[in-house]
Amino acid sequence: MKKIEDNNTLVFIVDICADKKKIKDAVKKMYDIQAKKVNTLIRPDGTKKAYLVNSRLRCLRRAKQNQNQL
């Protein structure tokens, strides 16, 4: 929650084969938000983490509400 509030960033664990374009499209489809920038990293345990930066806090709040409903 700290990254959402401070940096307008959502963090997801994604498939290791997913590229930035696929991640961006999946988030657009699932949460109906447009990511401005996608950063990815592969963690030491072998999972991939994606950071999605968005300039509109309103969209992030909507995504957070949708995530809480799941």
PDB file of N, CA, C and O in Angstrom:
ATOM      1  N   MET A   1       0.821  -1.196   0.000  1.00  0.00           N
ATOM      2  CA  MET A   1       0.000   0.000   0.000  1.00  0.00           C
ATOM      3  C   MET A   1       0.869   1.266   0.000  1.00  0.00           C
ATOM      4  O   MET A   1       0.455   2.301  -0.520  1.00  0.00           O
ATOM      5  N   LYS A   2       2.043   1.185   0.568  1.00  0.00           N
ATOM      6  CA  LYS A   2       2.908   2.359   0.633  1.00  0.00           C
ATOM      7  C   LYS A   2       3.300   2.843  -0.763  1.00  0.00           C
ATOM      8  O   LYS A   2       3.292   4.047  -1.021  1.00  0.00           O
ATOM      9  N   LYS A   3       3.640   1.926  -1.664  1.00  0.00           N
ATOM     10  CA  LYS A   3       4.024   2.328  -3.019  1.00  0.00           C
ATOM     11  C   LYS A   3       2.847   2.933  -3.766  1.00  0.00           C
ATOM     12  O   LYS A   3       3.035   3.853  -4.562  1.00  0.00           O
ATOM     13  N   ILE A   4       1.635   2.436  -3.527  1.00  0.00           N
ATOM     14  CA  ILE A   4       0.460   2.983  -4.202  1.00  0.00           C
ATOM     15  C   ILE A   4       0.265   4.436  -3.800  1.00  0.00           C
ATOM     16  O   ILE A   4       0.032   5.295  -4.650  1.00  0.00           O
ATOM     17  N   GLU A   5       0.358   4.706  -2.526  1.00  0.00           N
ATOM     18  CA  GLU A   5       0.090   6.055  -2.038  1.00  0.00           C
ATOM     19  C   GLU A   5       1.221   7.031  -2.353  1.00  0.00           C
ATOM     20  O   GLU A   5       0.962   8.167  -2.750  1.00  0.00           O
ATOM     21  N   ASP A   6       2.454   6.607  -2.185  1.00  0.00           N
ATOM     22  CA  ASP A   6       3.585   7.523  -2.350  1.00  0.00           C
ATOM     23  C   ASP A   6       4.012   7.706  -3.803  1.00  0.00           C
ATOM     24  O   ASP A   6       4.283   8.827  -4.234  1.00  0.00           O
ATOM     25  N   ASN A   7       4.072   6.624  -4.551  1.00  0.00           N
ATOM     26  CA  ASN A   7       4.655   6.679  -5.888  1.00  0.00           C
ATOM     27  C   ASN A   7       3.672   6.399  -7.013  1.00  0.00           C
ATOM     28  O   ASN A   7       4.076   6.337  -8.174  1.00  0.00           O
ATOM     29  N   ASN A   8       2.402   6.229  -6.701  1.00  0.00           N
ATOM     30  CA  ASN A   8       1.405   5.852  -7.716  1.00  0.00           C
ATOM     31  C   ASN A   8       1.850   4.604  -8.470  1.00  0.00           C
ATOM     32  O   ASN A   8       1.800   4.561  -9.700  1.00  0.00           O
ATOM     33  N   THR A   9       2.282   3.599  -7.731  1.00  0.00           N
ATOM     34  CA  THR A   9       2.824   2.381  -8.324  1.00  0.00           C
ATOM     35  C   THR A   9       2.089   1.160  -7.796  1.00  0.00           C
ATOM     36  O   THR A   9       1.880   1.018  -6.591  1.00  0.00           O
ATOM     37  N   LEU A  10       1.699   0.277  -8.715  1.00  0.00           N
ATOM     38  CA  LEU A  10       1.126  -1.012  -8.351  1.00  0.00           C
ATOM     39  C   LEU A  10       2.201  -2.074  -8.520  1.00  0.00           C
ATOM     40  O   LEU A  10       3.015  -1.992  -9.440  1.00  0.00           O
ATOM     41  N   VAL A  11       2.211  -3.063  -7.645  1.00  0.00           N
ATOM     42  CA  VAL A  11       3.209  -4.122  -7.699  1.00  0.00           C
ATOM     43  C   VAL A  11       2.491  -5.457  -7.855  1.00  0.00           C
ATOM     44  O   VAL A  11       1.555  -5.753  -7.113  1.00  0.00           O
ATOM     45  N   PHE A  12       2.930  -6.261  -8.823  1.00  0.00           N
ATOM     46  CA  PHE A  12       2.346  -7.568  -9.093  1.00  0.00           C
ATOM     47  C   PHE A  12       3.450  -8.606  -9.223  1.00  0.00           C
ATOM     48  O   PHE A  12       4.561  -8.297  -9.654  1.00  0.00           O
ATOM     49  N   ILE A  13       3.133  -9.844  -8.844  1.00  0.00           N
ATOM     50  CA  ILE A  13       3.976 -10.991  -9.175  1.00  0.00           C
ATOM     51  C   ILE A  13       3.402 -11.549 -10.468  1.00  0.00           C
ATOM     52  O   ILE A  13       2.214 -11.863 -10.535  1.00  0.00           O
ATOM     53  N   VAL A  14       4.232 -11.674 -11.492  1.00  0.00           N
ATOM     54  CA  VAL A  14       3.763 -12.084 -12.818  1.00  0.00           C
ATOM     55  C   VAL A  14       4.514 -13.329 -13.280  1.00  0.00           C
ATOM     56  O   VAL A  14       5.495 -13.744 -12.663  1.00  0.00           O
ATOM     57  N   ASP A  15       4.038 -13.912 -14.372  1.00  0.00           N
ATOM     58  CA  ASP A  15       4.679 -15.073 -14.973  1.00  0.00           C
ATOM     59  C   ASP A  15       6.073 -14.694 -15.468  1.00  0.00           C
ATOM     60  O   ASP A  15       6.283 -13.594 -15.980  1.00  0.00           O
ATOM     61  N   ILE A  16       7.000 -15.594 -15.313  1.00  0.00           N
ATOM     62  CA  ILE A  16       8.392 -15.334 -15.693  1.00  0.00           C
ATOM     63  C   ILE A  16       8.535 -15.070 -17.194  1.00  0.00           C
ATOM     64  O   ILE A  16       9.472 -14.390 -17.611  1.00  0.00           O
ATOM     65  N   CYS A  17       7.621 -15.596 -18.005  1.00  0.00           N
ATOM     66  CA  CYS A  17       7.684 -15.417 -19.466  1.00  0.00           C
ATOM     67  C   CYS A  17       7.006 -14.130 -19.939  1.00  0.00           C
ATOM     68  O   CYS A  17       7.120 -13.772 -21.112  1.00  0.00           O
ATOM     69  N   ALA A  18       6.309 -13.437 -19.054  1.00  0.00           N
ATOM     70  CA  ALA A  18       5.580 -12.231 -19.449  1.00  0.00           C
ATOM     71  C   ALA A  18       6.556 -11.087 -19.713  1.00  0.00           C
ATOM     72  O   ALA A  18       7.483 -10.851 -18.937  1.00  0.00           O
ATOM     73  N   ASP A  19       6.331 -10.380 -20.824  1.00  0.00           N
ATOM     74  CA  ASP A  19       7.139  -9.198 -21.095  1.00  0.00           C
ATOM     75  C   ASP A  19       6.335  -7.954 -20.696  1.00  0.00           C
ATOM     76  O   ASP A  19       5.180  -8.063 -20.286  1.00  0.00           O
ATOM     77  N   LYS A  20       6.946  -6.790 -20.818  1.00  0.00           N
ATOM     78  CA  LYS A  20       6.309  -5.557 -20.365  1.00  0.00           C
ATOM     79  C   LYS A  20       5.015  -5.266 -21.111  1.00  0.00           C
ATOM     80  O   LYS A  20       4.045  -4.805 -20.510  1.00  0.00           O
ATOM     81  N   LYS A  21       4.989  -5.526 -22.393  1.00  0.00           N
ATOM     82  CA  LYS A  21       3.787  -5.286 -23.204  1.00  0.00           C
ATOM     83  C   LYS A  21       2.640  -6.179 -22.734  1.00  0.00           C
ATOM     84  O   LYS A  21       1.512  -5.708 -22.591  1.00  0.00           O
ATOM     85  N   LYS A  22       2.914  -7.456 -22.493  1.00  0.00           N
ATOM     86  CA  LYS A  22       1.879  -8.382 -22.028  1.00  0.00           C
ATOM     87  C   LYS A  22       1.356  -7.982 -20.650  1.00  0.00           C
ATOM     88  O   LYS A  22       0.155  -8.059 -20.392  1.00  0.00           O
ATOM     89  N   ILE A  23       2.248  -7.559 -19.777  1.00  0.00           N
ATOM     90  CA  ILE A  23       1.850  -7.139 -18.435  1.00  0.00           C
ATOM     91  C   ILE A  23       0.962  -5.907 -18.518  1.00  0.00           C
ATOM     92  O   ILE A  23      -0.070  -5.833 -17.852  1.00  0.00           O
ATOM     93  N   LYS A  24       1.362  -4.949 -19.330  1.00  0.00           N
ATOM     94  CA  LYS A  24       0.593  -3.713 -19.501  1.00  0.00           C
ATOM     95  C   LYS A  24      -0.802  -4.013 -20.042  1.00  0.00           C
ATOM     96  O   LYS A  24      -1.787  -3.457 -19.556  1.00  0.00           O
ATOM     97  N   ASP A  25      -0.893  -4.887 -21.042  1.00  0.00           N
ATOM     98  CA  ASP A  25      -2.185  -5.252 -21.626  1.00  0.00           C
ATOM     99  C   ASP A  25      -3.066  -5.999 -20.632  1.00  0.00           C
ATOM    100  O   ASP A  25      -4.274  -5.766 -20.579  1.00  0.00           O
ATOM    101  N   ALA A  26      -2.475  -6.891 -19.845  1.00  0.00           N
ATOM    102  CA  ALA A  26      -3.250  -7.661 -18.870  1.00  0.00           C
ATOM    103  C   ALA A  26      -3.830  -6.761 -17.783  1.00  0.00           C
ATOM    104  O   ALA A  26      -4.978  -6.941 -17.378  1.00  0.00           O
ATOM    105  N   VAL A  27      -3.050  -5.800 -17.311  1.00  0.00           N
ATOM    106  CA  VAL A  27      -3.542  -4.880 -16.282  1.00  0.00           C
ATOM    107  C   VAL A  27      -4.634  -3.988 -16.851  1.00  0.00           C
ATOM    108  O   VAL A  27      -5.614  -3.692 -16.167  1.00  0.00           O
ATOM    109  N   LYS A  28      -4.475  -3.559 -18.095  1.00  0.00           N
ATOM    110  CA  LYS A  28      -5.513  -2.748 -18.748  1.00  0.00           C
ATOM    111  C   LYS A  28      -6.813  -3.531 -18.834  1.00  0.00           C
ATOM    112  O   LYS A  28      -7.888  -2.988 -18.578  1.00  0.00           O
ATOM    113  N   LYS A  29      -6.717  -4.809 -19.193  1.00  0.00           N
ATOM    114  CA  LYS A  29      -7.901  -5.643 -19.347  1.00  0.00           C
ATOM    115  C   LYS A  29      -8.548  -5.965 -17.994  1.00  0.00           C
ATOM    116  O   LYS A  29      -9.772  -5.914 -17.869  1.00  0.00           O
ATOM    117  N   MET A  30      -7.736  -6.294 -16.982  1.00  0.00           N
ATOM    118  CA  MET A  30      -8.267  -6.715 -15.690  1.00  0.00           C
ATOM    119  C   MET A  30      -8.794  -5.558 -14.851  1.00  0.00           C
ATOM    120  O   MET A  30      -9.860  -5.669 -14.246  1.00  0.00           O
ATOM    121  N   TYR A  31      -8.063  -4.456 -14.808  1.00  0.00           N
ATOM    122  CA  TYR A  31      -8.394  -3.362 -13.898  1.00  0.00           C
ATOM    123  C   TYR A  31      -8.857  -2.094 -14.592  1.00  0.00           C
ATOM    124  O   TYR A  31      -9.234  -1.132 -13.924  1.00  0.00           O
ATOM    125  N   ASP A  32      -8.836  -2.072 -15.912  1.00  0.00           N
ATOM    126  CA  ASP A  32      -9.266  -0.916 -16.696  1.00  0.00           C
ATOM    127  C   ASP A  32      -8.472   0.344 -16.334  1.00  0.00           C
ATOM    128  O   ASP A  32      -9.045   1.421 -16.162  1.00  0.00           O
ATOM    129  N   ILE A  33      -7.160   0.197 -16.221  1.00  0.00           N
ATOM    130  CA  ILE A  33      -6.284   1.348 -16.008  1.00  0.00           C
ATOM    131  C   ILE A  33      -5.164   1.309 -17.039  1.00  0.00           C
ATOM    132  O   ILE A  33      -4.769   0.238 -17.500  1.00  0.00           O
ATOM    133  N   GLN A  34      -4.666   2.463 -17.388  1.00  0.00           N
ATOM    134  CA  GLN A  34      -3.580   2.571 -18.361  1.00  0.00           C
ATOM    135  C   GLN A  34      -2.279   2.816 -17.604  1.00  0.00           C
ATOM    136  O   GLN A  34      -2.124   3.848 -16.951  1.00  0.00           O
ATOM    137  N   ALA A  35      -1.356   1.885 -17.690  1.00  0.00           N
ATOM    138  CA  ALA A  35      -0.058   2.034 -17.035  1.00  0.00           C
ATOM    139  C   ALA A  35       0.817   2.967 -17.863  1.00  0.00           C
ATOM    140  O   ALA A  35       0.912   2.826 -19.082  1.00  0.00           O
ATOM    141  N   LYS A  36       1.440   3.899 -17.202  1.00  0.00           N
ATOM    142  CA  LYS A  36       2.329   4.844 -17.874  1.00  0.00           C
ATOM    143  C   LYS A  36       3.689   4.203 -18.147  1.00  0.00           C
ATOM    144  O   LYS A  36       4.305   4.451 -19.183  1.00  0.00           O
ATOM    145  N   LYS A  37       4.148   3.376 -17.209  1.00  0.00           N
ATOM    146  CA  LYS A  37       5.469   2.768 -17.314  1.00  0.00           C
ATOM    147  C   LYS A  37       5.458   1.436 -16.573  1.00  0.00           C
ATOM    148  O   LYS A  37       4.806   1.305 -15.537  1.00  0.00           O
ATOM    149  N   VAL A  38       6.175   0.454 -17.098  1.00  0.00           N
ATOM    150  CA  VAL A  38       6.271  -0.862 -16.464  1.00  0.00           C
ATOM    151  C   VAL A  38       7.741  -1.178 -16.219  1.00  0.00           C
ATOM    152  O   VAL A  38       8.556  -1.151 -17.141  1.00  0.00           O
ATOM    153  N   ASN A  39       8.067  -1.475 -14.973  1.00  0.00           N
ATOM    154  CA  ASN A  39       9.408  -1.935 -14.611  1.00  0.00           C
ATOM    155  C   ASN A  39       9.287  -3.368 -14.117  1.00  0.00           C
ATOM    156  O   ASN A  39       8.357  -3.697 -13.380  1.00  0.00           O
ATOM    157  N   THR A  40      10.216  -4.215 -14.514  1.00  0.00           N
ATOM    158  CA  THR A  40      10.186  -5.603 -14.071  1.00  0.00           C
ATOM    159  C   THR A  40      11.523  -5.987 -13.461  1.00  0.00           C
ATOM    160  O   THR A  40      12.561  -5.401 -13.766  1.00  0.00           O
ATOM    161  N   LEU A  41      11.469  -6.990 -12.590  1.00  0.00           N
ATOM    162  CA  LEU A  41      12.688  -7.558 -12.041  1.00  0.00           C
ATOM    163  C   LEU A  41      12.439  -9.020 -11.726  1.00  0.00           C
ATOM    164  O   LEU A  41      11.314  -9.425 -11.432  1.00  0.00           O
ATOM    165  N   ILE A  42      13.489  -9.797 -11.789  1.00  0.00           N
ATOM    166  CA  ILE A  42      13.405 -11.207 -11.430  1.00  0.00           C
ATOM    167  C   ILE A  42      14.036 -11.357 -10.052  1.00  0.00           C
ATOM    168  O   ILE A  42      15.198 -11.013  -9.834  1.00  0.00           O
ATOM    169  N   ARG A  43      13.238 -11.879  -9.136  1.00  0.00           N
ATOM    170  CA  ARG A  43      13.674 -12.025  -7.759  1.00  0.00           C
ATOM    171  C   ARG A  43      14.599 -13.232  -7.614  1.00  0.00           C
ATOM    172  O   ARG A  43      14.590 -14.116  -8.470  1.00  0.00           O
ATOM    173  N   PRO A  44      15.392 -13.283  -6.548  1.00  0.00           N
ATOM    174  CA  PRO A  44      16.304 -14.413  -6.343  1.00  0.00           C
ATOM    175  C   PRO A  44      15.604 -15.771  -6.245  1.00  0.00           C
ATOM    176  O   PRO A  44      16.204 -16.803  -6.545  1.00  0.00           O
ATOM    177  N   ASP A  45      14.340 -15.771  -5.826  1.00  0.00           N
ATOM    178  CA  ASP A  45      13.612 -17.040  -5.730  1.00  0.00           C
ATOM    179  C   ASP A  45      13.043 -17.488  -7.076  1.00  0.00           C
ATOM    180  O   ASP A  45      12.383 -18.525  -7.145  1.00  0.00           O
ATOM    181  N   GLY A  46      13.284 -16.727  -8.150  1.00  0.00           N
ATOM    182  CA  GLY A  46      12.875 -17.125  -9.498  1.00  0.00           C
ATOM    183  C   GLY A  46      11.556 -16.554  -9.962  1.00  0.00           C
ATOM    184  O   GLY A  46      11.150 -16.806 -11.097  1.00  0.00           O
ATOM    185  N   THR A  47      10.870 -15.794  -9.125  1.00  0.00           N
ATOM    186  CA  THR A  47       9.616 -15.173  -9.546  1.00  0.00           C
ATOM    187  C   THR A  47       9.908 -13.808 -10.152  1.00  0.00           C
ATOM    188  O   THR A  47      10.960 -13.217  -9.910  1.00  0.00           O
ATOM    189  N   LYS A  48       8.968 -13.325 -10.933  1.00  0.00           N
ATOM    190  CA  LYS A  48       9.124 -12.032 -11.599  1.00  0.00           C
ATOM    191  C   LYS A  48       8.154 -11.042 -10.975  1.00  0.00           C
ATOM    192  O   LYS A  48       6.984 -11.358 -10.760  1.00  0.00           O
ATOM    193  N   LYS A  49       8.636  -9.861 -10.691  1.00  0.00           N
ATOM    194  CA  LYS A  49       7.834  -8.807 -10.079  1.00  0.00           C
ATOM    195  C   LYS A  49       7.713  -7.658 -11.071  1.00  0.00           C
ATOM    196  O   LYS A  49       8.690  -7.290 -11.722  1.00  0.00           O
ATOM    197  N   ALA A  50       6.512  -7.091 -11.185  1.00  0.00           N
ATOM    198  CA  ALA A  50       6.282  -5.971 -12.094  1.00  0.00           C
ATOM    199  C   ALA A  50       5.793  -4.767 -11.304  1.00  0.00           C
ATOM    200  O   ALA A  50       4.899  -4.885 -10.467  1.00  0.00           O
ATOM    201  N   TYR A  51       6.377  -3.627 -11.572  1.00  0.00           N
ATOM    202  CA  TYR A  51       5.971  -2.351 -10.986  1.00  0.00           C
ATOM    203  C   TYR A  51       5.324  -1.535 -12.091  1.00  0.00           C
ATOM    204  O   TYR A  51       5.960  -1.250 -13.106  1.00  0.00           O
ATOM    205  N   LEU A  52       4.054  -1.152 -11.903  1.00  0.00           N
ATOM    206  CA  LEU A  52       3.341  -0.361 -12.901  1.00  0.00           C
ATOM    207  C   LEU A  52       3.132   1.041 -12.364  1.00  0.00           C
ATOM    208  O   LEU A  52       2.502   1.229 -11.323  1.00  0.00           O
ATOM    209  N   VAL A  53       3.657   2.013 -13.070  1.00  0.00           N
ATOM    210  CA  VAL A  53       3.565   3.409 -12.662  1.00  0.00           C
ATOM    211  C   VAL A  53       2.410   4.054 -13.406  1.00  0.00           C
ATOM    212  O   VAL A  53       2.281   3.916 -14.622  1.00  0.00           O
ATOM    213  N   ASN A  54       1.566   4.764 -12.653  1.00  0.00           N
ATOM    214  CA  ASN A  54       0.423   5.448 -13.229  1.00  0.00           C
ATOM    215  C   ASN A  54       0.364   6.842 -12.634  1.00  0.00           C
ATOM    216  O   ASN A  54       0.610   7.023 -11.442  1.00  0.00           O
ATOM    217  N   SER A  55       0.043   7.815 -13.448  1.00  0.00           N
ATOM    218  CA  SER A  55       0.031   9.198 -12.970  1.00  0.00           C
ATOM    219  C   SER A  55      -1.295   9.596 -12.343  1.00  0.00           C
ATOM    220  O   SER A  55      -1.391  10.640 -11.698  1.00  0.00           O
ATOM    221  N   ARG A  56      -2.319   8.767 -12.529  1.00  0.00           N
ATOM    222  CA  ARG A  56      -3.630   9.137 -11.999  1.00  0.00           C
ATOM    223  C   ARG A  56      -3.967   8.298 -10.777  1.00  0.00           C
ATOM    224  O   ARG A  56      -4.158   7.086 -10.884  1.00  0.00           O
ATOM    225  N   LEU A  57      -4.040   8.935  -9.622  1.00  0.00           N
ATOM    226  CA  LEU A  57      -4.321   8.237  -8.372  1.00  0.00           C
ATOM    227  C   LEU A  57      -5.723   7.643  -8.367  1.00  0.00           C
ATOM    228  O   LEU A  57      -5.956   6.616  -7.730  1.00  0.00           O
ATOM    229  N   ARG A  58      -6.646   8.266  -9.061  1.00  0.00           N
ATOM    230  CA  ARG A  58      -8.027   7.782  -9.111  1.00  0.00           C
ATOM    231  C   ARG A  58      -8.083   6.371  -9.681  1.00  0.00           C
ATOM    232  O   ARG A  58      -8.810   5.521  -9.167  1.00  0.00           O
ATOM    233  N   CYS A  59      -7.337   6.122 -10.715  1.00  0.00           N
ATOM    234  CA  CYS A  59      -7.299   4.793 -11.329  1.00  0.00           C
ATOM    235  C   CYS A  59      -6.701   3.775 -10.376  1.00  0.00           C
ATOM    236  O   CYS A  59      -7.154   2.631 -10.325  1.00  0.00           O
ATOM    237  N   LEU A  60      -5.701   4.171  -9.630  1.00  0.00           N
ATOM    238  CA  LEU A  60      -5.081   3.252  -8.693  1.00  0.00           C
ATOM    239  C   LEU A  60      -6.026   2.891  -7.562  1.00  0.00           C
ATOM    240  O   LEU A  60      -6.046   1.748  -7.105  1.00  0.00           O
ATOM    241  N   ARG A  61      -6.802   3.852  -7.113  1.00  0.00           N
ATOM    242  CA  ARG A  61      -7.786   3.540  -6.072  1.00  0.00           C
ATOM    243  C   ARG A  61      -8.809   2.542  -6.583  1.00  0.00           C
ATOM    244  O   ARG A  61      -9.224   1.644  -5.850  1.00  0.00           O
ATOM    245  N   ARG A  62      -9.220   2.695  -7.841  1.00  0.00           N
ATOM    246  CA  ARG A  62     -10.170   1.763  -8.441  1.00  0.00           C
ATOM    247  C   ARG A  62      -9.556   0.365  -8.533  1.00  0.00           C
ATOM    248  O   ARG A  62     -10.235  -0.628  -8.273  1.00  0.00           O
ATOM    249  N   ALA A  63      -8.297   0.286  -8.897  1.00  0.00           N
ATOM    250  CA  ALA A  63      -7.612  -1.010  -8.977  1.00  0.00           C
ATOM    251  C   ALA A  63      -7.492  -1.643  -7.592  1.00  0.00           C
ATOM    252  O   ALA A  63      -7.644  -2.855  -7.438  1.00  0.00           O
ATOM    253  N   LYS A  64      -7.217  -0.812  -6.593  1.00  0.00           N
ATOM    254  CA  LYS A  64      -7.104  -1.318  -5.226  1.00  0.00           C
ATOM    255  C   LYS A  64      -8.442  -1.877  -4.753  1.00  0.00           C
ATOM    256  O   LYS A  64      -8.478  -2.913  -4.090  1.00  0.00           O
ATOM    257  N   GLN A  65      -9.545  -1.199  -5.088  1.00  0.00           N
ATOM    258  CA  GLN A  65     -10.869  -1.688  -4.718  1.00  0.00           C
ATOM    259  C   GLN A  65     -11.170  -3.002  -5.418  1.00  0.00           C
ATOM    260  O   GLN A  65     -11.715  -3.917  -4.801  1.00  0.00           O
ATOM    261  N   ASN A  66     -10.827  -3.111  -6.693  1.00  0.00           N
ATOM    262  CA  ASN A  66     -11.041  -4.355  -7.431  1.00  0.00           C
ATOM    263  C   ASN A  66     -10.200  -5.480  -6.846  1.00  0.00           C
ATOM    264  O   ASN A  66     -10.656  -6.622  -6.779  1.00  0.00           O
ATOM    265  N   GLN A  67      -8.988  -5.176  -6.425  1.00  0.00           N
ATOM    266  CA  GLN A  67      -8.106  -6.186  -5.863  1.00  0.00           C
ATOM    267  C   GLN A  67      -8.663  -6.681  -4.527  1.00  0.00           C
ATOM    268  O   GLN A  67      -8.557  -7.867  -4.214  1.00  0.00           O
ATOM    269  N   ASN A  68      -9.249  -5.791  -3.747  1.00  0.00           N
ATOM    270  CA  ASN A  68      -9.830  -6.181  -2.468  1.00  0.00           C
ATOM    271  C   ASN A  68     -11.056  -7.061  -2.657  1.00  0.00           C
ATOM    272  O   ASN A  68     -11.368  -7.878  -1.790  1.00  0.00           O
ATOM    273  N   GLN A  69     -11.758  -6.907  -3.778  1.00  0.00           N
ATOM    274  CA  GLN A  69     -12.943  -7.709  -4.042  1.00  0.00           C
ATOM    275  C   GLN A  69     -12.587  -9.139  -4.405  1.00  0.00           C
ATOM    276  O   GLN A  69     -13.398 -10.046  -4.220  1.00  0.00           O
ATOM    277  N   LEU A  70     -11.368  -9.355  -4.928  1.00  0.00           N
ATOM    278  CA  LEU A  70     -10.940 -10.708  -5.301  1.00  0.00           C
ATOM    279  C   LEU A  70     -10.635 -11.464  -4.086  1.00  0.00           C
ATOM    280  O   LEU A  70     -10.255 -12.632  -4.164  1.00  0.00           O
TER     281      LEU A  70
END
